Amino acid sequence: MKETIGTDELLARFAKIYTGAISDSLDQLGYKNQVLPKELKGLTPDANLYGTALTVRGEATHSEDPEVVFVPMLKILGDVKKNDVVITQPHDDTCSHLGELSAAAIKARGGAGAVIYGGVRDVDNIHKLGLPVFHLYTTPADILGRWCLKEYKVPIRIKNVAIYPVDIVAGEIFRNKQAISLVVKCPGTSRRLDRCRDAPGRPAASTLLRSCSYRCCLY
């Protein structure tokens, strides 16, 4: 009988497993396009995170109407739940897509962090908040007149990686400050899991992947 694991316990178990072992197990399952672009990096040296994906899609805009630019941001921040990782595909590289106020709201509502395939600002203040964040670049440029959130809790794609709402998100910074970024699927069962090589961490990763019915993202 398959073990039933709650979200908190599932995330705690993933946090104990080396992400390379999880990635290797996924490769054995045939999921080859689970790694997010290597350009993603941790905002701080301790930006490790484990949570469930709250996906965001945005686009460039010239609008300065608060109803277009700020109201959608307030709505998503109000929907952040415990363990959520806000993962954003902005389709834009002109401004910051996460700042101190948004980070503070995510933290206050129990969110586990953010993965922004774009820009971040207010770095020192976000660091003080203790919210783990992965990003591409930093810039002081605000979203007003540059970018808006179009929808959230929808499937998104970052390069060749598909990410769905409630995917498991795991982020890790190595000693050389290189971030590992992967998206992982966790099917309920798979015979191929039994063929994973017996290396450190792989048996635990295989057992965990076998026991849950989530998809997962590792960063």
Buried (B, 14 or more C-beta within 10 A) or exposed (E): EEEEBEBEEBBEBBEEBBBBBBBBBBBBBEBEEBBBEEEBBBBBEEBBBBBBBBBBBBEBBEEEEEEBBBEBBEEBBEEBEEBBBBBBBBBBBBBBBBBBEBBBBBBEBEBBBBBBBBBBBBBEEBBEBEBBBBBBEEBEEEBBBBBBBBEBBEEBEBEEBBBBBBBBBBBBBEEEEEBBBBBBBBBEEBEEBEEBEEEEBBBBBBBBBBBBEBBBBBB
